[in-house]
Amino acid sequence: MATMSADDFSIHTKDCPTVGDGMPLSDLPDEVTSIGDLDCECWSEYDSLDEIS
């Protein structure tokens, strides 16, 4: 699922090479309402939030 970076609290995929050690999340934050809210390139393989589970 998703991982929150300890450095800047950004959200990444669990396999993102730039996140390092982070906190696993069971759900995306409420502020994330579209795939465009996730800025890192690690989300580029997804077209919508519906694909993230």
PDB file of N, CA, C, O and CB in Angstrom:
ATOM      1  N   MET A   1       0.841  -1.188   0.000  1.00  0.00           N
ATOM      2  CA  MET A   1       0.000   0.000   0.000  1.00  0.00           C
ATOM      3  C   MET A   1       0.877   1.239   0.000  1.00  0.00           C
ATOM      4  O   MET A   1       1.833   1.323  -0.771  1.00  0.00           O
ATOM      5  CB  MET A   1      -0.952   0.005   1.214  1.00  0.00           C
ATOM      6  N   ALA A   2       0.571   2.175   0.834  1.00  0.00           N
ATOM      7  CA  ALA A   2       1.287   3.452   0.830  1.00  0.00           C
ATOM      8  C   ALA A   2       2.211   3.570   2.034  1.00  0.00           C
ATOM      9  O   ALA A   2       2.024   2.910   3.056  1.00  0.00           O
ATOM     10  CB  ALA A   2       0.299   4.618   0.814  1.00  0.00           C
ATOM     11  N   THR A   3       3.213   4.429   1.884  1.00  0.00           N
ATOM     12  CA  THR A   3       4.171   4.718   2.946  1.00  0.00           C
ATOM     13  C   THR A   3       4.320   6.231   3.057  1.00  0.00           C
ATOM     14  O   THR A   3       4.409   6.933   2.050  1.00  0.00           O
ATOM     15  CB  THR A   3       5.551   4.033   2.670  1.00  0.00           C
ATOM     16  N   MET A   4       4.347   6.722   4.293  1.00  0.00           N
ATOM     17  CA  MET A   4       4.561   8.150   4.518  1.00  0.00           C
ATOM     18  C   MET A   4       6.025   8.388   4.831  1.00  0.00           C
ATOM     19  O   MET A   4       6.594   7.749   5.716  1.00  0.00           O
ATOM     20  CB  MET A   4       3.660   8.679   5.665  1.00  0.00           C
ATOM     21  N   SER A   5       6.633   9.314   4.098  1.00  0.00           N
ATOM     22  CA  SER A   5       8.028   9.656   4.316  1.00  0.00           C
ATOM     23  C   SER A   5       8.194  10.363   5.655  1.00  0.00           C
ATOM     24  O   SER A   5       7.431  11.272   5.980  1.00  0.00           O
ATOM     25  CB  SER A   5       8.552  10.535   3.173  1.00  0.00           C
ATOM     26  N   ALA A   6       9.178   9.951   6.422  1.00  0.00           N
ATOM     27  CA  ALA A   6       9.468  10.600   7.704  1.00  0.00           C
ATOM     28  C   ALA A   6      10.093  11.974   7.494  1.00  0.00           C
ATOM     29  O   ALA A   6      10.048  12.815   8.391  1.00  0.00           O
ATOM     30  CB  ALA A   6      10.401   9.723   8.550  1.00  0.00           C
ATOM     31  N   ASP A   7      10.673  12.209   6.323  1.00  0.00           N
ATOM     32  CA  ASP A   7      11.342  13.488   6.056  1.00  0.00           C
ATOM     33  C   ASP A   7      10.369  14.634   5.823  1.00  0.00           C
ATOM     34  O   ASP A   7      10.519  15.712   6.399  1.00  0.00           O
ATOM     35  CB  ASP A   7      12.244  13.352   4.858  1.00  0.00           C
ATOM     36  N   ASP A   8       9.359  14.396   4.965  1.00  0.00           N
ATOM     37  CA  ASP A   8       8.462  15.503   4.606  1.00  0.00           C
ATOM     38  C   ASP A   8       6.987  15.122   4.623  1.00  0.00           C
ATOM     39  O   ASP A   8       6.138  15.891   4.170  1.00  0.00           O
ATOM     40  CB  ASP A   8       8.820  16.019   3.242  1.00  0.00           C
ATOM     41  N   PHE A   9       6.682  13.943   5.141  1.00  0.00           N
ATOM     42  CA  PHE A   9       5.303  13.456   5.280  1.00  0.00           C
ATOM     43  C   PHE A   9       4.591  13.267   3.951  1.00  0.00           C
ATOM     44  O   PHE A   9       3.362  13.206   3.910  1.00  0.00           O
ATOM     45  CB  PHE A   9       4.512  14.407   6.129  1.00  0.00           C
ATOM     46  N   SER A  10       5.360  13.171   2.848  1.00  0.00           N
ATOM     47  CA  SER A  10       4.759  12.885   1.556  1.00  0.00           C
ATOM     48  C   SER A  10       4.408  11.404   1.479  1.00  0.00           C
ATOM     49  O   SER A  10       4.941  10.586   2.228  1.00  0.00           O
ATOM     50  CB  SER A  10       5.710  13.286   0.403  1.00  0.00           C
ATOM     51  N   ILE A  11       3.508  11.074   0.568  1.00  0.00           N
ATOM     52  CA  ILE A  11       2.980   9.717   0.445  1.00  0.00           C
ATOM     53  C   ILE A  11       3.584   9.052  -0.793  1.00  0.00           C
ATOM     54  O   ILE A  11       3.625   9.645  -1.871  1.00  0.00           O
ATOM     55  CB  ILE A  11       1.422   9.729   0.364  1.00  0.00           C
ATOM     56  N   HIS A  12       4.048   7.816  -0.622  1.00  0.00           N
ATOM     57  CA  HIS A  12       4.721   7.074  -1.686  1.00  0.00           C
ATOM     58  C   HIS A  12       4.234   5.631  -1.703  1.00  0.00           C
ATOM     59  O   HIS A  12       3.611   5.163  -0.751  1.00  0.00           O
ATOM     60  CB  HIS A  12       6.254   7.124  -1.505  1.00  0.00           C
ATOM     61  N   THR A  13       4.529   4.927  -2.806  1.00  0.00           N
ATOM     62  CA  THR A  13       4.266   3.494  -2.819  1.00  0.00           C
ATOM     63  C   THR A  13       5.264   2.824  -1.881  1.00  0.00           C
ATOM     64  O   THR A  13       6.312   3.394  -1.579  1.00  0.00           O
ATOM     65  CB  THR A  13       4.366   2.906  -4.268  1.00  0.00           C
ATOM     66  N   LYS A  14       4.948   1.635  -1.428  1.00  0.00           N
ATOM     67  CA  LYS A  14       5.830   0.956  -0.471  1.00  0.00           C
ATOM     68  C   LYS A  14       7.187   0.616  -1.070  1.00  0.00           C
ATOM     69  O   LYS A  14       8.150   0.420  -0.329  1.00  0.00           O
ATOM     70  CB  LYS A  14       5.170  -0.312   0.034  1.00  0.00           C
ATOM     71  N   ASP A  15       7.287   0.543  -2.394  1.00  0.00           N
ATOM     72  CA  ASP A  15       8.543   0.196  -3.060  1.00  0.00           C
ATOM     73  C   ASP A  15       9.270   1.401  -3.638  1.00  0.00           C
ATOM     74  O   ASP A  15      10.228   1.234  -4.393  1.00  0.00           O
ATOM     75  CB  ASP A  15       8.280  -0.793  -4.155  1.00  0.00           C
ATOM     76  N   CYS A  16       8.837   2.608  -3.301  1.00  0.00           N
ATOM     77  CA  CYS A  16       9.453   3.816  -3.857  1.00  0.00           C
ATOM     78  C   CYS A  16      10.907   3.923  -3.403  1.00  0.00           C
ATOM     79  O   CYS A  16      11.184   3.869  -2.205  1.00  0.00           O
ATOM     80  CB  CYS A  16       8.663   5.078  -3.431  1.00  0.00           C
ATOM     81  N   PRO A  17      11.836   4.072  -4.342  1.00  0.00           N
ATOM     82  CA  PRO A  17      13.253   4.111  -3.967  1.00  0.00           C
ATOM     83  C   PRO A  17      13.672   5.395  -3.252  1.00  0.00           C
ATOM     84  O   PRO A  17      14.728   5.424  -2.620  1.00  0.00           O
ATOM     85  CB  PRO A  17      14.095   3.936  -5.192  1.00  0.00           C
ATOM     86  N   THR A  18      12.874   6.451  -3.339  1.00  0.00           N
ATOM     87  CA  THR A  18      13.277   7.722  -2.742  1.00  0.00           C
ATOM     88  C   THR A  18      12.749   7.933  -1.326  1.00  0.00           C
ATOM     89  O   THR A  18      13.134   8.902  -0.671  1.00  0.00           O
ATOM     90  CB  THR A  18      12.815   8.847  -3.609  1.00  0.00           C
ATOM     91  N   VAL A  19      11.888   7.060  -0.842  1.00  0.00           N
ATOM     92  CA  VAL A  19      11.254   7.309   0.459  1.00  0.00           C
ATOM     93  C   VAL A  19      12.109   6.846   1.635  1.00  0.00           C
ATOM     94  O   VAL A  19      11.977   7.390   2.731  1.00  0.00           O
ATOM     95  CB  VAL A  19       9.909   6.619   0.515  1.00  0.00           C
ATOM     96  N   GLY A  20      12.968   5.871   1.442  1.00  0.00           N
ATOM     97  CA  GLY A  20      13.772   5.373   2.559  1.00  0.00           C
ATOM     98  C   GLY A  20      12.886   4.735   3.610  1.00  0.00           C
ATOM     99  O   GLY A  20      11.883   4.098   3.285  1.00  0.00           O
ATOM    100  N   ASP A  21      13.256   4.905   4.870  1.00  0.00           N
ATOM    101  CA  ASP A  21      12.419   4.382   5.946  1.00  0.00           C
ATOM    102  C   ASP A  21      11.214   5.295   6.107  1.00  0.00           C
ATOM    103  O   ASP A  21      11.348   6.517   6.171  1.00  0.00           O
ATOM    104  CB  ASP A  21      13.216   4.269   7.282  1.00  0.00           C
ATOM    105  N   GLY A  22      10.074   4.707   6.170  1.00  0.00           N
ATOM    106  CA  GLY A  22       8.855   5.481   6.333  1.00  0.00           C
ATOM    107  C   GLY A  22       7.841   4.691   7.134  1.00  0.00           C
ATOM    108  O   GLY A  22       8.094   3.554   7.532  1.00  0.00           O
ATOM    109  N   MET A  23       6.705   5.299   7.364  1.00  0.00           N
ATOM    110  CA  MET A  23       5.655   4.660   8.138  1.00  0.00           C
ATOM    111  C   MET A  23       4.603   4.094   7.187  1.00  0.00           C
ATOM    112  O   MET A  23       4.018   4.838   6.401  1.00  0.00           O
ATOM    113  CB  MET A  23       5.018   5.660   9.137  1.00  0.00           C
ATOM    114  N   PRO A  24       4.359   2.792   7.251  1.00  0.00           N
ATOM    115  CA  PRO A  24       3.313   2.203   6.404  1.00  0.00           C
ATOM    116  C   PRO A  24       1.943   2.760   6.784  1.00  0.00           C
ATOM    117  O   PRO A  24       1.648   2.955   7.963  1.00  0.00           O
ATOM    118  CB  PRO A  24       3.314   0.659   6.527  1.00  0.00           C
ATOM    119  N   LEU A  25       1.120   3.011   5.784  1.00  0.00           N
ATOM    120  CA  LEU A  25      -0.234   3.518   6.008  1.00  0.00           C
ATOM    121  C   LEU A  25      -1.244   2.468   5.563  1.00  0.00           C
ATOM    122  O   LEU A  25      -1.061   1.817   4.534  1.00  0.00           O
ATOM    123  CB  LEU A  25      -0.462   4.856   5.247  1.00  0.00           C
ATOM    124  N   SER A  26      -2.300   2.306   6.333  1.00  0.00           N
ATOM    125  CA  SER A  26      -3.346   1.374   5.925  1.00  0.00           C
ATOM    126  C   SER A  26      -4.324   2.038   4.966  1.00  0.00           C
ATOM    127  O   SER A  26      -4.968   1.357   4.167  1.00  0.00           O
ATOM    128  CB  SER A  26      -4.091   0.838   7.147  1.00  0.00           C
ATOM    129  N   ASP A  27      -4.442   3.363   5.039  1.00  0.00           N
ATOM    130  CA  ASP A  27      -5.319   4.130   4.159  1.00  0.00           C
ATOM    131  C   ASP A  27      -4.626   5.428   3.770  1.00  0.00           C
ATOM    132  O   ASP A  27      -3.777   5.939   4.500  1.00  0.00           O
ATOM    133  CB  ASP A  27      -6.682   4.419   4.843  1.00  0.00           C
ATOM    134  N   LEU A  28      -4.996   5.944   2.626  1.00  0.00           N
ATOM    135  CA  LEU A  28      -4.487   7.252   2.223  1.00  0.00           C
ATOM    136  C   LEU A  28      -5.157   8.330   3.081  1.00  0.00           C
ATOM    137  O   LEU A  28      -6.301   8.153   3.499  1.00  0.00           O
ATOM    138  CB  LEU A  28      -4.744   7.509   0.701  1.00  0.00           C
ATOM    139  N   PRO A  29      -4.472   9.430   3.346  1.00  0.00           N
ATOM    140  CA  PRO A  29      -5.083  10.520   4.124  1.00  0.00           C
ATOM    141  C   PRO A  29      -6.321  11.076   3.425  1.00  0.00           C
ATOM    142  O   PRO A  29      -6.447  10.973   2.205  1.00  0.00           O
ATOM    143  CB  PRO A  29      -4.065  11.648   4.356  1.00  0.00           C
ATOM    144  N   ASP A  30      -7.228  11.661   4.193  1.00  0.00           N
ATOM    145  CA  ASP A  30      -8.461  12.234   3.642  1.00  0.00           C
ATOM    146  C   ASP A  30      -8.183  13.336   2.625  1.00  0.00           C
ATOM    147  O   ASP A  30      -9.001  13.583   1.739  1.00  0.00           O
ATOM    148  CB  ASP A  30      -9.327  12.784   4.763  1.00  0.00           C
ATOM    149  N   GLU A  31      -7.026  14.004   2.748  1.00  0.00           N
ATOM    150  CA  GLU A  31      -6.683  15.087   1.833  1.00  0.00           C
ATOM    151  C   GLU A  31      -6.427  14.600   0.412  1.00  0.00           C
ATOM    152  O   GLU A  31      -6.475  15.390  -0.531  1.00  0.00           O
ATOM    153  CB  GLU A  31      -5.470  15.819   2.341  1.00  0.00           C
ATOM    154  N   VAL A  32      -6.155  13.311   0.248  1.00  0.00           N
ATOM    155  CA  VAL A  32      -5.894  12.733  -1.071  1.00  0.00           C
ATOM    156  C   VAL A  32      -7.236  12.355  -1.696  1.00  0.00           C
ATOM    157  O   VAL A  32      -7.869  11.375  -1.302  1.00  0.00           O
ATOM    158  CB  VAL A  32      -4.941  11.482  -0.972  1.00  0.00           C
ATOM    159  N   THR A  33      -7.654  13.152  -2.675  1.00  0.00           N
ATOM    160  CA  THR A  33      -8.945  12.912  -3.313  1.00  0.00           C
ATOM    161  C   THR A  33      -8.810  12.461  -4.768  1.00  0.00           C
ATOM    162  O   THR A  33      -9.785  12.015  -5.373  1.00  0.00           O
ATOM    163  CB  THR A  33      -9.788  14.163  -3.246  1.00  0.00           C
ATOM    164  N   SER A  34      -7.599  12.577  -5.332  1.00  0.00           N
ATOM    165  CA  SER A  34      -7.358  12.107  -6.693  1.00  0.00           C
ATOM    166  C   SER A  34      -5.902  11.680  -6.813  1.00  0.00           C
ATOM    167  O   SER A  34      -5.075  12.015  -5.965  1.00  0.00           O
ATOM    168  CB  SER A  34      -7.703  13.208  -7.741  1.00  0.00           C
ATOM    169  N   ILE A  35      -5.600  10.947  -7.860  1.00  0.00           N
ATOM    170  CA  ILE A  35      -4.236  10.477  -8.082  1.00  0.00           C
ATOM    171  C   ILE A  35      -3.287  11.662  -8.264  1.00  0.00           C
ATOM    172  O   ILE A  35      -2.091  11.538  -8.000  1.00  0.00           O
ATOM    173  CB  ILE A  35      -4.177   9.547  -9.313  1.00  0.00           C
ATOM    174  N   GLY A  36      -3.803  12.804  -8.711  1.00  0.00           N
ATOM    175  CA  GLY A  36      -2.997  14.002  -8.888  1.00  0.00           C
ATOM    176  C   GLY A  36      -2.495  14.592  -7.573  1.00  0.00           C
ATOM    177  O   GLY A  36      -1.554  15.385  -7.569  1.00  0.00           O
ATOM    178  N   ASP A  37      -3.111  14.213  -6.468  1.00  0.00           N
ATOM    179  CA  ASP A  37      -2.671  14.693  -5.157  1.00  0.00           C
ATOM    180  C   ASP A  37      -1.394  14.005  -4.694  1.00  0.00           C
ATOM    181  O   ASP A  37      -0.764  14.449  -3.733  1.00  0.00           O
ATOM    182  CB  ASP A  37      -3.767  14.481  -4.130  1.00  0.00           C
ATOM    183  N   LEU A  38      -1.011  12.933  -5.364  1.00  0.00           N
ATOM    184  CA  LEU A  38       0.187  12.170  -5.012  1.00  0.00           C
ATOM    185  C   LEU A  38       1.297  12.578  -5.977  1.00  0.00           C
ATOM    186  O   LEU A  38       1.314  12.154  -7.132  1.00  0.00           O
ATOM    187  CB  LEU A  38      -0.078  10.614  -5.069  1.00  0.00           C
ATOM    188  N   ASP A  39       2.225  13.407  -5.491  1.00  0.00           N
ATOM    189  CA  ASP A  39       3.192  14.074  -6.370  1.00  0.00           C
ATOM    190  C   ASP A  39       4.338  13.214  -6.874  1.00  0.00           C
ATOM    191  O   ASP A  39       4.882  13.507  -7.938  1.00  0.00           O
ATOM    192  CB  ASP A  39       3.758  15.220  -5.667  1.00  0.00           C
ATOM    193  N   CYS A  40       4.722  12.184  -6.170  1.00  0.00           N
ATOM    194  CA  CYS A  40       5.894  11.397  -6.541  1.00  0.00           C
ATOM    195  C   CYS A  40       5.651  10.575  -7.806  1.00  0.00           C
ATOM    196  O   CYS A  40       4.537  10.114  -8.056  1.00  0.00           O
ATOM    197  CB  CYS A  40       6.290  10.477  -5.395  1.00  0.00           C
ATOM    198  N   GLU A  41       6.699  10.401  -8.591  1.00  0.00           N
ATOM    199  CA  GLU A  41       6.630   9.589  -9.816  1.00  0.00           C
ATOM    200  C   GLU A  41       6.300   8.127  -9.523  1.00  0.00           C
ATOM    201  O   GLU A  41       5.888   7.397 -10.424  1.00  0.00           O
ATOM    202  CB  GLU A  41       7.950   9.671 -10.573  1.00  0.00           C
ATOM    203  N   CYS A  42       6.474   7.693  -8.280  1.00  0.00           N
ATOM    204  CA  CYS A  42       6.196   6.287  -7.959  1.00  0.00           C
ATOM    205  C   CYS A  42       4.720   5.930  -8.169  1.00  0.00           C
ATOM    206  O   CYS A  42       4.379   4.750  -8.235  1.00  0.00           O
ATOM    207  CB  CYS A  42       6.597   5.992  -6.513  1.00  0.00           C
ATOM    208  N   TRP A  43       3.847   6.931  -8.273  1.00  0.00           N
ATOM    209  CA  TRP A  43       2.423   6.679  -8.498  1.00  0.00           C
ATOM    210  C   TRP A  43       2.065   6.675  -9.979  1.00  0.00           C
ATOM    211  O   TRP A  43       0.896   6.490 -10.316  1.00  0.00           O
ATOM    212  CB  TRP A  43       1.591   7.722  -7.776  1.00  0.00           C
ATOM    213  N   SER A  44       3.030   6.871 -10.877  1.00  0.00           N
ATOM    214  CA  SER A  44       2.721   7.019 -12.300  1.00  0.00           C
ATOM    215  C   SER A  44       2.125   5.762 -12.935  1.00  0.00           C
ATOM    216  O   SER A  44       1.480   5.847 -13.980  1.00  0.00           O
ATOM    217  CB  SER A  44       3.965   7.403 -13.043  1.00  0.00           C
ATOM    218  N   GLU A  45       2.332   4.611 -12.324  1.00  0.00           N
ATOM    219  CA  GLU A  45       1.748   3.383 -12.895  1.00  0.00           C
ATOM    220  C   GLU A  45       0.251   3.280 -12.654  1.00  0.00           C
ATOM    221  O   GLU A  45      -0.409   2.419 -13.237  1.00  0.00           O
ATOM    222  CB  GLU A  45       2.434   2.162 -12.314  1.00  0.00           C
ATOM    223  N   TYR A  46      -0.299   4.147 -11.800  1.00  0.00           N
ATOM    224  CA  TYR A  46      -1.724   4.126 -11.498  1.00  0.00           C
ATOM    225  C   TYR A  46      -2.444   5.248 -12.240  1.00  0.00           C
ATOM    226  O   TYR A  46      -1.915   6.351 -12.381  1.00  0.00           O
ATOM    227  CB  TYR A  46      -1.955   4.250  -9.984  1.00  0.00           C
ATOM    228  N   ASP A  47      -3.642   4.959 -12.706  1.00  0.00           N
ATOM    229  CA  ASP A  47      -4.443   5.966 -13.401  1.00  0.00           C
ATOM    230  C   ASP A  47      -5.461   6.632 -12.486  1.00  0.00           C
ATOM    231  O   ASP A  47      -5.902   7.750 -12.754  1.00  0.00           O
ATOM    232  CB  ASP A  47      -5.154   5.338 -14.576  1.00  0.00           C
ATOM    233  N   SER A  48      -5.839   5.945 -11.399  1.00  0.00           N
ATOM    234  CA  SER A  48      -6.835   6.498 -10.493  1.00  0.00           C
ATOM    235  C   SER A  48      -6.649   5.911  -9.096  1.00  0.00           C
ATOM    236  O   SER A  48      -5.949   4.914  -8.916  1.00  0.00           O
ATOM    237  CB  SER A  48      -8.263   6.221 -11.014  1.00  0.00           C
ATOM    238  N   LEU A  49      -7.275   6.533  -8.129  1.00  0.00           N
ATOM    239  CA  LEU A  49      -7.205   6.018  -6.753  1.00  0.00           C
ATOM    240  C   LEU A  49      -7.873   4.653  -6.624  1.00  0.00           C
ATOM    241  O   LEU A  49      -7.537   3.882  -5.724  1.00  0.00           O
ATOM    242  CB  LEU A  49      -7.861   7.005  -5.786  1.00  0.00           C
ATOM    243  N   ASP A  50      -8.801   4.352  -7.500  1.00  0.00           N
ATOM    244  CA  ASP A  50      -9.491   3.058  -7.463  1.00  0.00           C
ATOM    245  C   ASP A  50      -8.531   1.886  -7.654  1.00  0.00           C
ATOM    246  O   ASP A  50      -8.815   0.773  -7.209  1.00  0.00           O
ATOM    247  CB  ASP A  50     -10.572   3.012  -8.534  1.00  0.00           C
ATOM    248  N   GLU A  51      -7.401   2.128  -8.310  1.00  0.00           N
ATOM    249  CA  GLU A  51      -6.420   1.064  -8.563  1.00  0.00           C
ATOM    250  C   GLU A  51      -5.531   0.794  -7.355  1.00  0.00           C
ATOM    251  O   GLU A  51      -4.864  -0.239  -7.293  1.00  0.00           O
ATOM    252  CB  GLU A  51      -5.554   1.427  -9.757  1.00  0.00           C
ATOM    253  N   ILE A  52      -5.518   1.712  -6.400  1.00  0.00           N
ATOM    254  CA  ILE A  52      -4.650   1.594  -5.231  1.00  0.00           C
ATOM    255  C   ILE A  52      -5.419   0.881  -4.130  1.00  0.00           C
ATOM    256  O   ILE A  52      -6.468   1.348  -3.686  1.00  0.00           O
ATOM    257  CB  ILE A  52      -4.151   2.993  -4.749  1.00  0.00           C
ATOM    258  N   SER A  53      -4.894  -0.239  -3.701  1.00  0.00           N
ATOM    259  CA  SER A  53      -5.557  -0.955  -2.610  1.00  0.00           C
ATOM    260  C   SER A  53      -4.552  -1.577  -1.678  1.00  0.00           C
ATOM    261  O   SER A  53      -4.933  -2.221  -0.700  1.00  0.00           O
ATOM    262  CB  SER A  53      -6.485  -2.024  -3.153  1.00  0.00           C
TER     263      SER A  53
END
